[in-house]
Structures are given as structure tokens and as C-alpha cells.
Amino acid sequence: MLTSRVSFMMYFLVLLFNTSFANINNLHDNFDIILKTYVLEGQVDYINLKENRIKLDNYLLKLSDIEKDDFHNWSEEERLAYLINLYNASTLQLIINHYPVKSIKDIGTFFRGPWKQKFIYLFGEKISLDNLEHDIIRKEYNEARIHMALVCAAKGCPILRSEAYTGTKLNSQLIEQVKLFLSSSNGMLIERNSKRVYLSPIFKWYAKDFPSVIEFVEEYSYENLNDFKVYWLDYDWDLNKKE
């Protein structure tokens, strides 16, 4: 009798593990296809994405089906990849819901802009992009590199990757995102003669998320910015659409 109970418990635990694994296995495959199809070098083909939106809508429905208990059984990398993909996919959905627009800032009203609108379903609740970024991702994960991964559909932000984030590749993907951004004119410009470095205002807006902005920039750009004075670049809010 005892042997039967032990066998049943082992079966139950294996089933529970396999169910949680199944929820994350291949979860982001469709989003990966979407990004490879409609995003090129950070520019999004919103016209065709809107006309063929069923895969994006279904992907977000699939993410909304994930239960909190299953989510917390994943690794930290898998959880963070899920939340980044949820943010970026939801931003794409917000844009095509209102397309054509010149900028994401044109969506909503003065009192309830695009980041305050509650249209994202997570663990049975309806939340906004601000809730997702500030109340969940920034609050629960000590990872400054997410600011190069969360994309606000503007030309001034880091580029949207043409692939989905995954737990197994997350670290290498974040490293590449930071390096790409800092090598772009939207991320950093250096005037060596005058010892000036111009950085994206993202580093000013979220300065407290970085132990040291300059040390972070130096680590990923391989630049020595000792004695350089920091200035801030203008931020281009025009839509990151395919021209």
C-alpha cells in the first residue's frame, strides 16, 4: 500500500513538472516567426502586420493563459524572457490597434496615454505597459539591461530584435542589445577632442537602475570615458515603422 502511494506521488510530481515544462517549451515560437517576418533592423512593417494580425493576437492569448504558479516554476531567465516578450508584443498590438499613427505618444489622451491603458492580460488581471515595466519587471528583477530590450515603438529606443527572447539565450541576447544600442547614434556619440559623451536619455530616465551609468557604458562599449563630460541626446519619438 505504501509503495503504491509513493509511486502515485512520484507520478504526480513528474506530471506536474512536465506540465510546467510544456507551458514554457516552444511558447515563444510564433512570436519569433512574427518578428522575423515583420521586423528588419528594428523597423516594423506595421501595415502588413496589421493585415495579418491573427498570429500576434493568438500569441498574446497564449501568454495570457499562463498561470502564476506555472510561471514561478520557471527559471528567472525564462520568467524575464516571457515578460519582455509580453511587453514588446503588447506594444506591437497597441500600435496596430491604432495604426496609422506618427508616434506611440499620439495614442490615448493627455490623462491616459499609451502606457497607462490597461489592455494586457497577465495572471487573470488587466494591466498597462507601465504596470508591466515599472511594477513587475523593474521591481522584481535586478537587471538594468532590460532597458535595451523593452521597446516603445520609437526610433529613439533600442531596436526591436528580429527574434523572440528565450530563457536559454537571454543573457547573450541582452549583451548584444546593449552593444548594438551603444554603437548606434541613438545610444551614444563620443567627441574625443572635447571629451564629451552624448548618451541616450534612457540612461538619465532610469539612472537609479544602473549602479553607475558610466561604468555600465564603458563595460559594454569598451570605451574609457574617464574625465568625459556627459550630455544627453535628443529622443526621437517617431514611430519605428518600415519606410
C-alpha positions as CSV (number, residue, x, y, z in Angstrom):
1,M,0.0,0.0,0.0
2,L,2.8,2.4,1.0
3,T,4.7,1.5,-2.3
4,S,1.5,2.3,-4.3
5,R,1.2,5.7,-2.5
6,V,4.9,6.5,-3.2
7,S,4.5,5.5,-6.8
8,F,1.4,7.7,-7.1
9,M,3.2,10.7,-5.6
10,M,6.2,10.3,-7.9
11,Y,3.9,10.1,-10.9
12,F,2.0,13.2,-9.8
13,L,5.3,15.2,-9.4
14,V,6.6,14.0,-12.8
15,L,3.2,15.0,-14.3
16,L,3.4,18.4,-12.6
17,F,6.9,19.0,-13.8
18,N,6.1,18.0,-17.4
19,T,3.0,20.3,-17.4
20,S,5.0,23.3,-16.3
21,F,7.8,22.4,-18.8
22,A,5.2,22.1,-21.6
23,N,3.9,25.6,-20.8
24,I,7.3,27.2,-21.5
25,N,8.6,24.8,-24.2
26,N,8.1,26.5,-27.6
27,L,6.0,29.2,-26.0
28,H,7.6,32.0,-28.0
29,D,8.0,30.2,-31.4
30,N,5.1,32.1,-33.0
31,F,6.4,35.4,-31.8
32,D,9.8,34.5,-33.2
33,I,8.1,34.0,-36.6
34,I,6.3,37.3,-36.4
35,L,9.4,39.2,-35.6
36,K,11.4,37.5,-38.3
37,T,8.6,38.3,-40.8
38,Y,7.7,41.9,-40.0
39,V,10.9,43.4,-38.3
40,L,14.1,44.3,-40.2
41,E,16.9,46.1,-38.4
42,G,14.4,47.4,-35.9
43,Q,12.0,48.7,-38.4
44,V,8.5,47.3,-38.2
45,D,6.2,46.6,-41.2
46,Y,3.1,47.7,-39.4
47,I,0.9,47.7,-42.5
48,N,1.3,44.0,-43.2
49,L,1.4,43.1,-39.5
50,K,-2.0,44.7,-39.0
51,E,-3.4,42.9,-42.1
52,N,-2.1,39.6,-40.8
53,R,-2.5,40.2,-37.0
54,I,-4.1,36.8,-36.1
55,K,-0.7,35.2,-35.1
56,L,0.1,38.2,-32.9
57,D,-3.3,38.2,-31.2
58,N,-3.2,34.4,-30.7
59,Y,0.3,34.6,-29.2
60,L,-0.8,37.2,-26.7
61,L,-3.8,35.0,-25.9
62,K,-1.4,32.1,-25.3
63,L,0.7,34.2,-22.9
64,S,-2.5,35.2,-21.0
65,D,-3.3,31.6,-20.4
66,I,-0.1,31.1,-18.4
67,E,-0.9,30.6,-14.7
68,K,1.1,32.3,-12.0
69,D,2.0,29.0,-10.3
70,D,3.5,27.7,-13.6
71,F,5.3,31.0,-14.2
72,H,7.0,30.8,-10.8
73,N,8.2,27.3,-11.6
74,W,10.3,28.6,-14.4
75,S,13.9,29.8,-14.1
76,E,14.5,33.5,-13.6
77,E,15.7,33.8,-17.2
78,E,12.6,32.1,-18.6
79,R,10.3,34.4,-16.5
80,L,12.2,37.6,-17.6
81,A,12.1,36.5,-21.3
82,Y,8.4,35.9,-21.0
83,L,7.8,39.4,-19.5
84,I,10.0,41.1,-22.1
85,N,8.2,39.4,-25.0
86,L,4.9,40.2,-23.4
87,Y,5.8,43.9,-23.2
88,N,7.1,44.0,-26.8
89,A,4.3,42.0,-28.3
90,S,1.7,44.1,-26.4
91,T,3.3,47.3,-27.7
92,L,3.1,46.0,-31.3
93,Q,-0.6,45.1,-30.7
94,L,-1.2,48.6,-29.3
95,I,0.3,50.2,-32.4
96,I,-1.7,48.2,-34.9
97,N,-4.9,48.8,-32.9
98,H,-4.4,52.5,-33.7
99,Y,-2.4,52.4,-36.9
100,P,-1.7,54.6,-38.7
101,V,-0.1,56.9,-36.1
102,K,3.0,59.0,-36.4
103,S,4.1,58.2,-32.8
104,I,3.1,56.0,-30.0
105,K,2.6,59.2,-28.0
106,D,-0.4,60.0,-30.3
107,I,-2.3,57.1,-28.7
108,G,-4.7,57.9,-25.8
109,T,-5.4,61.1,-24.1
110,F,-3.4,63.6,-22.0
111,F,-4.6,62.0,-18.8
112,R,-4.3,58.4,-20.0
113,G,-1.5,58.0,-22.6
114,P,-0.4,54.7,-24.3
115,W,1.5,53.4,-21.3
116,K,-1.4,53.9,-18.9
117,Q,-4.0,52.0,-20.9
118,K,-4.9,48.6,-19.3
119,F,-5.2,46.1,-22.2
120,I,-2.6,43.4,-21.2
121,Y,-3.9,40.2,-19.6
122,L,-1.4,38.7,-17.1
123,F,-2.4,36.1,-14.5
124,G,-6.1,36.9,-14.8
125,E,-5.6,40.7,-14.4
126,K,-5.7,43.5,-16.8
127,I,-2.6,45.7,-16.6
128,S,-0.9,48.5,-18.5
129,L,2.5,48.7,-20.1
130,D,3.6,50.9,-17.2
131,N,2.4,48.3,-14.7
132,L,4.3,45.6,-16.6
133,E,7.5,47.6,-16.8
134,H,7.7,49.5,-13.5
135,D,5.6,47.4,-11.1
136,I,6.8,44.0,-12.2
137,I,9.9,43.9,-14.4
138,R,11.9,46.7,-12.8
139,K,10.7,46.0,-9.3
140,E,11.2,42.2,-9.3
141,Y,14.3,41.8,-11.5
142,N,17.6,43.4,-10.8
143,E,18.6,43.7,-14.5
144,A,19.5,47.1,-16.0
145,R,19.9,45.6,-19.4
146,I,16.1,45.3,-19.8
147,H,16.1,49.0,-20.9
148,M,17.8,47.9,-24.1
149,A,15.2,45.1,-24.6
150,L,11.9,46.8,-23.8
151,V,10.9,48.6,-27.0
152,C,8.5,51.5,-27.0
153,A,8.0,51.6,-30.8
154,A,10.0,54.8,-31.2
155,K,13.1,55.4,-33.4
156,G,15.0,56.7,-30.4
157,C,14.6,53.5,-28.4
158,P,16.8,50.4,-28.8
159,I,15.9,48.3,-31.8
160,L,13.3,45.6,-31.7
161,R,15.1,42.3,-32.3
162,S,14.0,40.1,-35.2
163,E,13.7,37.2,-32.8
164,A,11.9,36.4,-29.5
165,Y,13.7,36.3,-26.2
166,T,14.1,32.9,-24.6
167,G,15.4,31.8,-21.3
168,T,18.3,29.8,-22.8
169,K,19.6,32.8,-24.9
170,L,18.5,35.7,-22.7
171,N,22.0,36.7,-21.4
172,S,23.6,36.7,-24.8
173,Q,20.6,38.5,-26.3
174,L,20.8,41.2,-23.7
175,I,24.5,41.6,-24.1
176,E,24.1,42.0,-27.9
177,Q,21.2,44.5,-27.4
178,V,23.3,46.8,-25.2
179,K,26.3,46.7,-27.5
180,L,24.1,47.4,-30.6
181,F,22.4,50.3,-28.8
182,L,25.7,51.9,-27.7
183,S,27.1,51.5,-31.1
184,S,24.2,53.4,-32.7
185,S,23.7,57.2,-33.0
186,N,20.6,56.9,-30.7
187,G,22.6,55.2,-27.9
188,M,25.9,57.0,-27.7
189,L,28.1,59.6,-29.5
190,I,31.6,60.4,-28.5
191,E,33.5,63.7,-29.1
192,R,37.1,62.7,-28.2
193,N,38.7,66.1,-28.8
194,S,36.3,67.9,-26.5
195,K,36.0,64.9,-24.1
196,R,32.2,64.8,-24.4
197,V,30.0,61.8,-24.5
198,Y,26.4,62.0,-25.6
199,L,24.1,59.3,-24.2
200,S,20.5,58.3,-24.8
201,P,18.2,60.0,-22.2
202,I,17.2,56.4,-21.3
203,F,20.3,56.4,-19.1
204,K,19.0,59.6,-17.4
205,W,15.4,58.5,-17.0
206,Y,16.5,55.2,-15.4
207,A,19.7,56.2,-13.8
208,K,18.9,54.6,-10.5
209,D,18.6,51.2,-12.2
210,F,22.4,51.4,-13.0
211,P,24.9,51.2,-10.2
212,S,26.9,53.6,-12.4
213,V,25.8,54.7,-15.8
214,I,29.4,55.4,-17.0
215,E,30.8,52.1,-15.7
216,F,27.9,50.3,-17.5
217,V,28.6,52.1,-20.7
218,E,32.3,51.5,-20.5
219,E,31.8,47.8,-19.8
220,Y,29.7,47.2,-23.0
221,S,31.3,49.7,-25.3
222,Y,34.9,49.1,-24.3
223,E,35.4,52.8,-24.2
224,N,37.4,54.7,-21.5
225,L,35.3,57.6,-20.6
226,N,37.4,58.9,-17.7
227,D,37.2,62.7,-17.5
228,F,34.5,62.8,-20.2
229,K,31.5,65.1,-19.5
230,V,28.1,63.6,-20.1
231,Y,25.4,65.2,-22.3
232,W,22.1,63.8,-23.4
233,L,20.9,63.1,-26.9
234,D,17.5,64.1,-28.2
235,Y,15.0,61.3,-28.2
236,D,13.2,60.6,-31.5
237,W,9.6,59.6,-30.7
238,D,8.7,59.0,-34.4
239,L,7.3,55.5,-35.0
240,N,9.9,52.8,-35.8
241,K,8.0,51.8,-38.9
242,K,9.4,50.4,-42.1
243,E,9.7,53.2,-44.6
